[in-house]
C-alpha cells in the first residue's frame, strides 16, 4: 500500500514533465537573413526602412518555422567586415555574409522609388537545402507606403517558408530512396505554394535518380516560374541540353544563370569563350557588356571583348574597348603598344574624340615618335583644324625627312587649306594680288610632292598625282590659268601611259580630269605665246621653231580636251572650237615661213 503513493507520485511527475515538454515551443532550426535591397543613393534610406519592416514582419509571421537573424546581429557582422550597419551589399557580398552567418537562406533584391510608386524586386536564395527559394516583384501595397509594401513581401515570403518544411521532408525521403513519399511531400509543398521552387527541384532530383531525364527538364523549367534566376534549375537545364547536343539552349541557360550571379567573372568569361567559338560574336559582346556594367573596367572582360571585336571586324566595338581601358587604367597612356593599337582603332572608325585623346597622350609621352606625331596631325585634320595638322606633320618630317608618306600628307594639307575666296572678284585691281597669294600657297606644296611623284611605290605615285591634280584644278578654278597650265602639263607628262594597257584604272581617271583642266588652262593662256610667235623676228628657222612649239601645244591641248571632254562637255566643246580657230592659221604660217620639216 505504501508503494501506491510512490507510484502515484512518480506517475504525476512523469505526466507533469511530459506536459511541460509538450507545452514548450520547439526552436526553429532554419536560419534566414534579410538584407537591405540594392538602391540608388537617393533611395537607400527607403530601402533600409523597407528591409527592416520586412524583417520584423517575417519574424512575426514565421517565428515557429524559421529563425530570422535580428538586425543587431546583422550590424555586428557588417561592422566586423568593415561595412556600416546599414550598408547596401552587392550580390557577391550578400552571399559571403550569408555564409559567414551560417544561415540557410537569405533575402536580397532591388528597390526603386519613382514618384509615389514603390517597387521591390525580391530574391529569396537557398544556400543550404532549406527549400526556401523564390523571386518576385511587388509594387506599392495598399496604401502605397513602405510598410504596406513590406507587408505584402513578408506575406509572400511566409508562404514560401511554410512550403519549405515538406520540401525538406521530400529531400530526406529522396535520399532514403523513398521516391513515392518524396513525391507526396513535394505535392504538399505545391499545395501550400503552387510556384514552389524547392518542390519542383526536389521532384527533379527524384526523377534524376530514376533516370527520367525529360521529367528532370520539365520540373527544372517549372521551378523557374517561381525563381527565374534559380541557379540549380538552370544548371539542370543546361546540363540536359548539353547531353542532347543542343549547345545554343545550353548556353542560353548558362547566360540566364549568370544573371543571378552577375559578378562571377570567371563564369562569364567561360560562357563568352563558348559563344566566341560558336561565332555568336554579338551575343558574346552583349554578355561581356552586362558584366562590365556591374564590374566596370574589369581587365579580363575588356581583354576578351577586344579580342572578339577584332576577330569579328567590329571595329567600333574595338575602339570603345580602348576608350574604356584608358578610362579605368591611366597608366596605359604611357604604354606605346596600347596607344598604337588604340590610335589605329580610332582611325579605323573615324572616332575624332578617341583619336584626339589617344594621340594627345601619345605625343605627350613620346614626343620624338614620328608615327604618333602623324597621328596627332590626323586628329587635327579630322576635326577640320588644318593649321594644327600641318604643324605636326612638319614636326614629323623633321624627325623623318625621307618619309614619303609624311611629305605627301604635308602637300595634301597645304593644298586643302588653300581656299580661293570668290568674294569681290569684279574688282580686278584687288583680285590680282589676292590671286598671286593664292598661287604662292599652292605652289609651296610642290617641294613636298616631288618625293611621292618619284617614289618606287605605285600607290604613293598615284596619291601624289591625285594631290597634284587637286592643286592644278584649284588654280584653274581660281582663274590662275598660267600656274594651272604649268602644274597640269607637268602632271600629264608624269602620268602619260607607258603602253596601251596603261589606260585603265584610277590613274586613267586622274588623266581624264587632269586633261580637262589642262586643256582649259592651255586654251585660255594660248593668246600670249601665239601673239609672240606672230611677232617674232629673225630667220625663218627661228620663226618655225616658235611656230612648231605653238602648234605642238595646240595638238596636245586638242588631244587632252577630247580625253577630258566627259568632265564637262559644253566647256570642252567651246575650248575645242577655240583650238580649231588657231589651227586654221597653220597653213598660212607654213606657206609664209616654209618650215622644214612642214608643220603637222
Secondary structure, DSSP 8 states (H G I E B T S, - for coil): -HHHHHHHHHHHHHHHHHHHHHHS------EEEE---B--GGGHHHHHHHHHHHHHHHHHHSTTT-EE--HHHHHHHHHHTT--TT----HHHHHHHHHHTT-SEEEEEEEEEETTEEEEEEEEEESSS-S--EEEEEE--SSSSHHHHHHHHHHHHHHHHHHHHHHHHHHHHHHTT-HHHHHHHHHHHHHH-TT-HHHHHHHHHHHHHTT-HHHHHHHHHHHHHH-TT-HHHHHHHHHHHHHHT-HHHHHHHHHHHHTTSTT-HHHHHHHHHHHHHTT-HHHHHHHHHHHHHHSTT-HHHHHHHHHHHHHTT-HHHHHHHHHHHHHH-GGGGG-HHHHHHHHHHHHHTT-HHHHHHHHHHHHHH-TT-HHHHHHHHHHHHHTT-HHHHHHHHHHHHHH-TT-HHHHHHHHHHHHHH-----TTTT-HHHHHHHHHHHHHHHHTTHHHHHHHHT-S-HHHHHHHHHHHHHHHHHHHHTT-HHHHHHHHHHHHHHT--SSTTSSSHHHHHHHHHHHHHHHHHHHHTHHHHHHHHHT--S-HHHHHHHHHHHHHHHHHHHHHHHHHGGG-HHHHHHHHHHHHHHHTTHHHHHHHH--SS---
